[in-house]
């Protein structure tokens, strides 16, 4: 076989990249909070996002997949306590984000995972959530995570000792779910998937550079605006 290459002035085409794991999980969590009929394309059909999808359905969300499109259906009833432990598989992102969501919603839930996840640290999330007023118990900083219903306090501010997009996102989700003002300072700038998505949905999120980092603030008042994702 002989192959020949010729010079071309331009190349045209379309490349479709696979979905992002972290963005996929945030999209369904925030979409479920919005409680509207939403269709999401580009969702990564991987184990971690699917574990988070299942976890959301366990607390009353109505999410399904059809031909690689995720459909979030508007709920008639509020979120509810799960009847069984919520298994996040191997998803550290899913567990940390669900800790904030469940705490903000004021639900009772137990979060578990596979052998690997049960050895991953969670105190970086449980400590600030408890300072917010939540009741989150871990096992010497590790899962299982047991959350009991308690009201989140308003106008909570947290300076993260170590920058973490997951910790930041968990605290933001707790504020959004409880409709309470929250402010987080990150000493160095991390991924801002959550802030961008919350802004996309019309929520009041302020991001301001501060020293070498950034302060992110959620201010309640705006309603979710829903578009196709």
KOLZATI-671107 format. One record per atom (N, C-alpha, C): residue number from 0; residue in three letters; x, y, z. Coordinates in steps of 0.1 Angstrom, whole numbers. Layout:
REC   seq   type       X       Y       Z
REC   NUM    ala       X       Y       Z
...
REM end
This chain:
REC   seq   type       X       Y       Z
REC     0    unk       8     -12       0
REC     0    unk       0       0       0
REC     0    unk       9      12       0
REC     1    unk       5      22      -8
REC     1    unk      12      35      -8
REC     1    unk       3      46      -4
REC     2    unk       7      54       5
REC     2    unk      -1      65      10
REC     2    unk       6      78       6
REC     3    unk      -1      88       1
REC     3    unk       4     100      -4
REC     3    unk      -3     112       4
REC     4    unk       5     122       8
REC     4    unk       0     133      15
REC     4    unk       3     145       7
REC     5    unk      -7     154       6
REC     5    unk      -6     166      -2
REC     5    unk      -9     178       7
REC     6    unk      -2     189       4
REC     6    unk      -4     201      11
REC     6    unk     -18     207       9
REC     7    unk     -24     211      20
REC     7    unk     -37     218      19
REC     7    unk     -36     231      27
REC     8    unk     -43     241      22
REC     8    unk     -43     254      28
REC     8    unk     -52     254      41
REC     9    unk     -61     245      42
REC     9    unk     -69     244      54
REC     9    unk     -75     230      56
REC    10    unk     -79     227      68
REC    10    unk     -85     214      71
REC    10    unk     -99     217      77
REC    11    unk    -109     211      72
REC    11    unk    -122     213      78
REC    11    unk    -128     200      84
REC    12    unk    -135     202      94
REC    12    unk    -141     190     100
REC    12    unk    -147     193     114
REC    13    unk    -152     183     120
REC    13    unk    -158     185     133
REC    13    unk    -153     174     143
REC    14    unk    -148     178     154
REC    14    unk    -144     168     164
REC    14    unk    -153     169     176
REC    15    unk    -159     158     180
REC    15    unk    -168     158     192
REC    15    unk    -160     152     204
REC    16    unk    -157     160     213
REC    16    unk    -150     155     225
REC    16    unk    -159     148     235
REC    17    unk    -154     138     242
REC    17    unk    -163     132     253
REC    17    unk    -166     142     264
REC    18    unk    -177     140     271
REC    18    unk    -181     149     281
REC    18    unk    -171     149     293
REC    19    unk    -171     159     301
REC    19    unk    -162     160     312
REC    19    unk    -169     155     325
REC    20    unk    -161     147     332
REC    20    unk    -167     140     344
REC    20    unk    -172     150     354
REC    21    unk    -163     160     358
REC    21    unk    -167     169     368
REC    21    unk    -179     178     364
REC    22    unk    -178     183     352
REC    22    unk    -189     191     347
REC    22    unk    -202     183     346
REC    23    unk    -201     171     342
REC    23    unk    -213     162     341
REC    23    unk    -220     161     354
REC    24    unk    -212     159     365
REC    24    unk    -218     157     378
REC    24    unk    -225     170     383
REC    25    unk    -218     181     381
REC    25    unk    -223     194     385
REC    25    unk    -236     197     377
REC    26    unk    -236     194     364
REC    26    unk    -248     197     356
REC    26    unk    -261     190     361
REC    27    unk    -260     177     365
REC    27    unk    -272     171     370
REC    27    unk    -276     175     384
REC    28    unk    -266     178     392
REC    28    unk    -269     182     406
REC    28    unk    -276     196     405
REC    29    unk    -270     205     398
REC    29    unk    -276     219     397
REC    29    unk    -289     218     389
REC    30    unk    -290     210     379
REC    30    unk    -302     208     371
REC    30    unk    -313     203     380
REC    31    unk    -310     193     389
REC    31    unk    -320     187     398
REC    31    unk    -325     198     407
REC    32    unk    -316     207     412
REC    32    unk    -320     218     421
REC    32    unk    -330     227     414
REC    33    unk    -327     230     401
REC    33    unk    -336     239     394
REC    33    unk    -350     235     393
REC    34    unk    -352     221     393
REC    34    unk    -366     215     393
REC    34    unk    -374     220     381
REC    35    unk    -368     219     369
REC    35    unk    -375     221     357
REC    35    unk    -372     210     347
REC    36    unk    -380     209     336
REC    36    unk    -377     199     326
REC    36    unk    -364     204     318
REC    37    unk    -353     196     319
REC    37    unk    -341     200     313
REC    37    unk    -335     188     306
REC    38    unk    -329     191     294
REC    38    unk    -322     181     286
REC    38    unk    -307     184     286
REC    39    unk    -299     175     288
REC    39    unk    -284     177     289
REC    39    unk    -278     168     278
REC    40    unk    -270     174     269
REC    40    unk    -262     167     259
REC    40    unk    -248     168     263
REC    41    unk    -240     158     259
REC    41    unk    -226     158     262
REC    41    unk    -222     152     275
REC    42    unk    -232     146     282
REC    42    unk    -230     140     295
REC    42    unk    -220     128     293
REC    43    unk    -210     127     302
REC    43    unk    -201     116     302
REC    43    unk    -208     104     309
REC    44    unk    -210      94     301
REC    44    unk    -216      82     306
REC    44    unk    -206      72     312
REC    45    unk    -200      77     323
REC    45    unk    -190      70     330
REC    45    unk    -195      66     344
REC    46    unk    -187      58     351
REC    46    unk    -192      52     364
REC    46    unk    -195      63     374
REC    47    unk    -186      73     375
REC    47    unk    -187      84     385
REC    47    unk    -200      92     383
REC    48    unk    -202      98     370
REC    48    unk    -214     106     368
REC    48    unk    -227      97     370
REC    49    unk    -226      85     366
REC    49    unk    -238      76     367
REC    49    unk    -241      73     382
REC    50    unk    -230      72     390
REC    50    unk    -232      71     405
REC    50    unk    -239      83     411
REC    51    unk    -235      95     406
REC    51    unk    -241     107     411
REC    51    unk    -256     108     407
REC    52    unk    -258     104     394
REC    52    unk    -272     104     389
REC    52    unk    -281      95     397
REC    53    unk    -276      83     401
REC    53    unk    -283      74     409
REC    53    unk    -286      80     423
REC    54    unk    -276      86     428
REC    54    unk    -277      92     442
REC    54    unk    -288     103     442
REC    55    unk    -288     111     431
REC    55    unk    -299     121     430
REC    55    unk    -313     115     430
REC    56    unk    -314     104     422
REC    56    unk    -327      98     421
REC    56    unk    -331      92     435
REC    57    unk    -321      88     443
REC    57    unk    -325      82     456
REC    57    unk    -331      93     465
REC    58    unk    -328     105     463
REC    58    unk    -334     116     472
REC    58    unk    -345     123     465
REC    59    unk    -351     117     454
REC    59    unk    -363     122     449
REC    59    unk    -362     128     435
REC    60    unk    -350     129     429
REC    60    unk    -349     135     416
REC    60    unk    -355     125     406
REC    61    unk    -358     130     394
REC    61    unk    -364     121     383
REC    61    unk    -355     124     371
REC    62    unk    -344     116     370
REC    62    unk    -334     117     360
REC    62    unk    -333     104     352
REC    63    unk    -333     105     339
REC    63    unk    -331      93     331
REC    63    unk    -322      96     319
REC    64    unk    -318      86     312
REC    64    unk    -310      88     300
REC    64    unk    -316      81     288
REC    65    unk    -317      88     277
REC    65    unk    -323      83     264
REC    65    unk    -314      87     253
REC    66    unk    -307      77     246
REC    66    unk    -299      80     235
REC    66    unk    -288      90     238
REC    67    unk    -281      88     249
REC    67    unk    -270      97     254
REC    67    unk    -275     111     258
REC    68    unk    -288     113     259
REC    68    unk    -293     126     264
REC    68    unk    -298     124     278
REC    69    unk    -294     132     287
REC    69    unk    -299     131     301
REC    69    unk    -311     140     302
REC    70    unk    -322     134     307
REC    70    unk    -334     142     309
REC    70    unk    -337     143     324
REC    71    unk    -338     156     328
REC    71    unk    -342     159     342
REC    71    unk    -356     163     342
REC    72    unk    -365     156     348
REC    72    unk    -379     159     348
REC    72    unk    -383     167     361
REC    73    unk    -392     177     359
REC    73    unk    -397     185     370
REC    73    unk    -403     176     380
REC    74    unk    -400     178     393
REC    74    unk    -406     170     404
REC    74    unk    -419     177     409
REC    75    unk    -428     169     412
REC    75    unk    -440     174     419
REC    75    unk    -439     174     434
REC    76    unk    -429     166     439
REC    76    unk    -427     166     453
REC    76    unk    -413     171     457
REC    77    unk    -411     175     469
REC    77    unk    -397     179     473
REC    77    unk    -388     168     474
REC    78    unk    -375     171     475
REC    78    unk    -365     160     478
REC    78    unk    -369     153     491
REC    79    unk    -365     141     492
REC    79    unk    -368     133     504
REC    79    unk    -357     125     510
REC    80    unk    -358     120     522
REC    80    unk    -347     112     528
REC    80    unk    -347      99     520
REC    81    unk    -335      94     516
REC    81    unk    -334      81     509
REC    81    unk    -337      70     519
REC    82    unk    -343      59     513
REC    82    unk    -347      47     521
REC    82    unk    -335      38     524
REC    83    unk    -324      40     516
REC    83    unk    -312      32     518
REC    83    unk    -299      41     518
REC    84    unk    -288      35     522
REC    84    unk    -276      42     520
REC    84    unk    -273      46     506
REC    85    unk    -268      58     504
REC    85    unk    -265      63     490
REC    85    unk    -250      58     487
REC    86    unk    -249      50     477
REC    86    unk    -236      44     473
REC    86    unk    -231      52     461
REC    87    unk    -220      60     464
REC    87    unk    -213      68     453
REC    87    unk    -202      60     446
REC    88    unk    -201      47     448
REC    88    unk    -191      40     440
REC    88    unk    -177      44     443
REC    89    unk    -170      49     433
REC    89    unk    -157      53     434
REC    89    unk    -156      68     433
REC    90    unk    -167      75     433
REC    90    unk    -167      90     430
REC    90    unk    -165      98     442
REC    91    unk    -153     103     444
REC    91    unk    -150     113     454
REC    91    unk    -157     126     452
REC    92    unk    -157     130     439
REC    92    unk    -164     142     436
REC    92    unk    -179     141     439
REC    93    unk    -185     130     435
REC    93    unk    -199     128     438
REC    93    unk    -202     128     453
REC    94    unk    -194     122     461
REC    94    unk    -196     121     476
REC    94    unk    -195     135     482
REC    95    unk    -184     143     478
REC    95    unk    -182     156     484
REC    95    unk    -193     166     480
REC    96    unk    -197     165     467
REC    96    unk    -208     174     463
REC    96    unk    -221     170     469
REC    97    unk    -224     157     470
REC    97    unk    -236     153     476
REC    97    unk    -237     157     491
REC    98    unk    -225     157     498
REC    98    unk    -225     161     512
REC    98    unk    -230     175     513
REC    99    unk    -226     184     504
REC    99    unk    -231     198     505
REC    99    unk    -246     199     501
REC   100    unk    -250     192     491
REC   100    unk    -264     192     486
REC   100    unk    -273     187     497
REC   101    unk    -270     175     502
REC   101    unk    -279     169     512
REC   101    unk    -280     177     525
REC   102    unk    -268     183     529
REC   102    unk    -268     192     541
REC   102    unk    -277     204     539
REC   103    unk    -276     210     527
REC   103    unk    -283     222     524
REC   103    unk    -298     219     523
REC   104    unk    -302     207     518
REC   104    unk    -316     204     517
REC   104    unk    -322     200     530
REC   105    unk    -314     197     540
REC   105    unk    -319     193     553
REC   105    unk    -324     179     553
REC   106    unk    -317     170     547
REC   106    unk    -321     156     546
REC   106    unk    -313     148     556
REC   107    unk    -318     136     559
REC   107    unk    -311     126     566
REC   107    unk    -306     115     556
REC   108    unk    -293     113     556
REC   108    unk    -288     103     546
REC   108    unk    -274      98     551
REC   109    unk    -271      86     546
REC   109    unk    -258      80     548
REC   109    unk    -251      78     535
REC   110    unk    -239      83     533
REC   110    unk    -232      82     521
REC   110    unk    -221      71     522
REC   111    unk    -220      62     513
REC   111    unk    -210      52     513
REC   111    unk    -204      51     499
REC   112    unk    -194      42     497
REC   112    unk    -187      40     484
REC   112    unk    -180      27     484
REC   113    unk    -172      25     474
REC   113    unk    -165      12     472
REC   113    unk    -153      13     482
REC   114    unk    -145       2     482
REC   114    unk    -134       1     491
REC   114    unk    -124      13     490
REC   115    unk    -122      17     478
REC   115    unk    -112      28     476
REC   115    unk    -118      41     481
REC   116    unk    -131      44     478
REC   116    unk    -137      57     483
REC   116    unk    -138      57     498
REC   117    unk    -140      46     504
REC   117    unk    -141      46     519
REC   117    unk    -128      49     526
REC   118    unk    -117      50     518
REC   118    unk    -104      54     524
REC   118    unk    -100      68     521
REC   119    unk    -109      75     514
REC   119    unk    -105      89     510
REC   119    unk    -110      99     520
REC   120    unk    -102     110     522
REC   120    unk    -105     120     533
REC   120    unk    -117     128     529
REC   121    unk    -126     130     539
REC   121    unk    -138     138     537
REC   121    unk    -139     150     547
REC   122    unk    -129     151     557
REC   122    unk    -131     161     567
REC   122    unk    -129     175     562
REC   123    unk    -122     177     550
REC   123    unk    -121     190     544
REC   123    unk    -135     196     540
REC   124    unk    -144     187     538
REC   124    unk    -158     191     535
REC   124    unk    -167     191     548
REC   125    unk    -166     181     556
REC   125    unk    -174     180     568
REC   125    unk    -172     191     577
REC   126    unk    -159     195     579
REC   126    unk    -156     206     589
REC   126    unk    -164     219     585
REC   127    unk    -162     224     573
REC   127    unk    -169     237     570
REC   127    unk    -184     235     570
REC   128    unk    -189     224     565
REC   128    unk    -204     222     565
REC   128    unk    -209     222     579
REC   129    unk    -202     216     589
REC   129    unk    -206     217     603
REC   129    unk    -206     231     608
REC   130    unk    -196     238     604
REC   130    unk    -195     252     608
REC   130    unk    -207     260     603
REC   131    unk    -212     256     591
REC   131    unk    -224     263     585
REC   131    unk    -236     260     593
REC   132    unk    -236     249     601
REC   132    unk    -248     245     609
REC   132    unk    -253     231     606
REC   133    unk    -246     225     596
REC   133    unk    -250     211     592
REC   133    unk    -246     201     603
REC   134    unk    -251     189     602
REC   134    unk    -248     179     611
REC   134    unk    -242     167     603
REC   135    unk    -229     168     601
REC   135    unk    -222     158     592
REC   135    unk    -212     150     600
REC   136    unk    -214     137     601
REC   136    unk    -204     129     609
REC   136    unk    -197     120     600
REC   137    unk    -183     120     601
REC   137    unk    -175     110     594
REC   137    unk    -168     101     604
REC   138    unk    -160      92     599
REC   138    unk    -154      82     607
REC   138    unk    -139      85     607
REC   139    unk    -135      93     617
REC   139    unk    -121      98     617
REC   139    unk    -116     104     604
REC   140    unk    -125     112     598
REC   140    unk    -122     119     586
REC   140    unk    -125     111     573
REC   141    unk    -130      99     575
REC   141    unk    -133      90     563
REC   141    unk    -148      86     563
REC   142    unk    -152      82     551
REC   142    unk    -166      76     550
REC   142    unk    -167      64     559
REC   143    unk    -179      60     563
REC   143    unk    -192      65     558
REC   143    unk    -195      79     564
REC   144    unk    -203      86     556
REC   144    unk    -207     100     560
REC   144    unk    -222      99     564
REC   145    unk    -225     103     576
REC   145    unk    -239     103     581
REC   145    unk    -243     117     583
REC   146    unk    -254     121     577
REC   146    unk    -259     135     577
REC   146    unk    -273     135     583
REC   147    unk    -275     143     593
REC   147    unk    -288     145     599
REC   147    unk    -293     159     597
REC   148    unk    -306     160     595
REC   148    unk    -312     173     592
REC   148    unk    -309     183     602
REC   149    unk    -305     195     597
REC   149    unk    -303     206     606
REC   149    unk    -302     219     597
REC   150    unk    -307     230     602
REC   150    unk    -308     242     594
REC   150    unk    -294     248     592
REC   151    unk    -292     252     580
REC   151    unk    -279     259     576
REC   151    unk    -281     274     581
REC   152    unk    -270     279     587
REC   152    unk    -271     293     591
REC   152    unk    -268     303     579
REC   153    unk    -272     315     580
REC   153    unk    -271     324     569
REC   153    unk    -258     332     570
REC   154    unk    -253     337     559
REC   154    unk    -241     346     558
REC   154    unk    -229     339     564
REC   155    unk    -226     327     559
REC   155    unk    -214     319     564
REC   155    unk    -203     323     555
REC   156    unk    -191     325     561
REC   156    unk    -179     328     553
REC   156    unk    -168     318     557
REC   157    unk    -161     313     547
REC   157    unk    -151     303     550
REC   157    unk    -138     306     541
REC   158    unk    -127     306     548
REC   158    unk    -114     308     541
REC   158    unk    -108     294     541
REC   159    unk    -107     289     529
REC   159    unk    -101     275     527
REC   159    unk     -86     275     530
REC   160    unk     -82     267     539
REC   160    unk     -67     266     542
REC   160    unk     -60     260     530
REC   161    unk     -66     252     522
REC   161    unk     -60     246     510
REC   161    unk     -71     247     499
REC   162    unk     -67     253     487
REC   162    unk     -77     255     477
REC   162    unk     -82     242     471
REC   163    unk     -95     240     469
REC   163    unk    -101     228     464
REC   163    unk    -114     231     457
REC   164    unk    -115     228     445
REC   164    unk    -127     230     437
REC   164    unk    -139     222     443
REC   165    unk    -136     210     448
REC   165    unk    -146     202     454
REC   165    unk    -152     207     467
REC   166    unk    -143     212     475
REC   166    unk    -147     218     488
REC   166    unk    -155     230     486
REC   167    unk    -150     239     477
REC   167    unk    -157     251     473
REC   167    unk    -171     248     468
REC   168    unk    -172     238     459
REC   168    unk    -185     235     453
REC   168    unk    -194     230     463
REC   169    unk    -190     221     472
REC   169    unk    -198     216     482
REC   169    unk    -204     226     491
REC   170    unk    -196     236     495
REC   170    unk    -201     247     503
REC   170    unk    -211     256     495
REC   171    unk    -208     258     483
REC   171    unk    -217     266     475
REC   171    unk    -231     259     473
REC   172    unk    -230     246     470
REC   172    unk    -243     239     469
REC   172    unk    -251     238     481
REC   173    unk    -244     238     493
REC   173    unk    -251     238     505
REC   173    unk    -259     252     507
REC   174    unk    -252     262     503
REC   174    unk    -258     276     503
REC   174    unk    -270     277     494
REC   175    unk    -268     272     482
REC   175    unk    -279     273     471
REC   175    unk    -290     264     476
REC   176    unk    -288     252     480
REC   176    unk    -299     243     484
REC   176    unk    -307     248     496
REC   177    unk    -300     255     505
REC   177    unk    -307     261     517
REC   177    unk    -311     275     515
REC   178    unk    -308     281     503
REC   178    unk    -311     295     500
REC   178    unk    -305     304     511
REC   179    unk    -292     302     514
REC   179    unk    -286     310     524
REC   179    unk    -273     316     518
REC   180    unk    -270     328     522
REC   180    unk    -258     335     517
REC   180    unk    -245     328     522
REC   181    unk    -236     326     513
REC   181    unk    -223     319     517
REC   181    unk    -212     326     509
REC   182    unk    -200     327     515
REC   182    unk    -188     333     509
REC   182    unk    -176     324     511
REC   183    unk    -169     321     501
REC   183    unk    -157     312     502
REC   183    unk    -145     319     496
REC   184    unk    -134     319     504
REC   184    unk    -121     324     498
REC   184    unk    -112     312     495
REC   185    unk    -107     312     483
REC   185    unk     -97     302     479
REC   185    unk     -84     308     478
REC   186    unk     -73     303     485
REC   186    unk     -60     310     485
REC   186    unk     -53     310     471
REC   187    unk     -57     300     463
REC   187    unk     -52     300     449
REC   187    unk     -64     296     440
REC   188    unk     -64     301     428
REC   188    unk     -76     299     419
REC   188    unk     -77     285     415
REC   189    unk     -89     279     416
REC   189    unk     -92     265     412
REC   189    unk    -102     265     401
REC   190    unk    -106     253     396
REC   190    unk    -116     252     385
REC   190    unk    -129     258     390
REC   191    unk    -135     265     381
REC   191    unk    -147     273     384
REC   191    unk    -160     268     377
REC   192    unk    -160     254     375
REC   192    unk    -172     248     368
REC   192    unk    -185     252     375
REC   193    unk    -185     251     388
REC   193    unk    -197     253     396
REC   193    unk    -202     267     395
REC   194    unk    -193     277     397
REC   194    unk    -196     291     396
REC   194    unk    -202     295     382
REC   195    unk    -195     290     372
REC   195    unk    -200     293     358
REC   195    unk    -214     287     356
REC   196    unk    -216     275     361
REC   196    unk    -229     268     358
REC   196    unk    -240     275     366
REC   197    unk    -237     279     379
REC   197    unk    -247     286     387
REC   197    unk    -251     299     381
REC   198    unk    -241     306     375
REC   198    unk    -244     319     368
REC   198    unk    -252     316     356
REC   199    unk    -249     305     349
REC   199    unk    -257     302     337
REC   199    unk    -271     300     340
REC   200    unk    -274     295     352
REC   200    unk    -288     292     356
REC   200    unk    -294     305     362
REC   201    unk    -287     316     362
REC   201    unk    -293     329     366
REC   201    unk    -291     332     381
REC   202    unk    -283     324     388
REC   202    unk    -281     327     402
REC   202    unk    -271     338     404
REC   203    unk    -272     345     416
REC   203    unk    -263     356     418
REC   203    unk    -250     351     425
REC   204    unk    -240     349     416
REC   204    unk    -227     344     421
REC   204    unk    -216     355     418
REC   205    unk    -209     360     428
REC   205    unk    -199     370     426
REC   205    unk    -185     364     428
REC   206    unk    -176     366     419
REC   206    unk    -163     361     420
REC   206    unk    -153     373     419
REC   207    unk    -146     375     429
REC   207    unk    -137     387     430
REC   207    unk    -123     382     434
REC   208    unk    -113     387     426
REC   208    unk     -99     384     430
REC   208    unk     -95     390     443
REC   209    unk     -88     383     451
REC   209    unk     -84     388     464
REC   209    unk     -70     382     467
REC   210    unk     -61     391     469
REC   210    unk     -47     387     471
REC   210    unk     -43     378     459
REC   211    unk     -38     366     462
REC   211    unk     -34     357     451
REC   211    unk     -46     347     447
REC   212    unk     -57     348     454
REC   212    unk     -68     339     452
REC   212    unk     -80     346     448
REC   213    unk     -92     341     452
REC   213    unk    -104     346     448
REC   213    unk    -115     344     459
REC   214    unk    -124     353     460
REC   214    unk    -136     351     469
REC   214    unk    -148     349     461
REC   215    unk    -155     339     464
REC   215    unk    -168     335     456
REC   215    unk    -179     336     466
REC   216    unk    -190     344     462
REC   216    unk    -201     346     471
REC   216    unk    -214     343     464
REC   217    unk    -223     335     471
REC   217    unk    -236     333     466
REC   217    unk    -246     341     474
REC   218    unk    -254     349     467
REC   218    unk    -263     358     473
REC   218    unk    -277     354     469
REC   219    unk    -286     349     478
REC   219    unk    -299     344     474
REC   219    unk    -308     356     469
REC   220    unk    -318     352     462
REC   220    unk    -328     362     457
REC   220    unk    -332     359     442
REC   221    unk    -323     355     434
REC   221    unk    -326     352     420
REC   221    unk    -331     338     419
REC   222    unk    -341     336     409
REC   222    unk    -346     323     406
REC   222    unk    -338     316     395
REC   223    unk    -339     303     395
REC   223    unk    -332     296     384
REC   223    unk    -338     299     371
REC   224    unk    -330     302     361
REC   224    unk    -334     303     347
REC   224    unk    -329     291     340
REC   225    unk    -337     285     332
REC   225    unk    -334     272     327
REC   225    unk    -333     272     311
REC   226    unk    -322     267     306
REC   226    unk    -320     266     292
REC   226    unk    -315     252     289
REC   227    unk    -315     248     277
REC   227    unk    -309     235     273
REC   227    unk    -294     235     276
REC   228    unk    -289     225     282
REC   228    unk    -274     224     285
REC   228    unk    -267     215     275
REM end
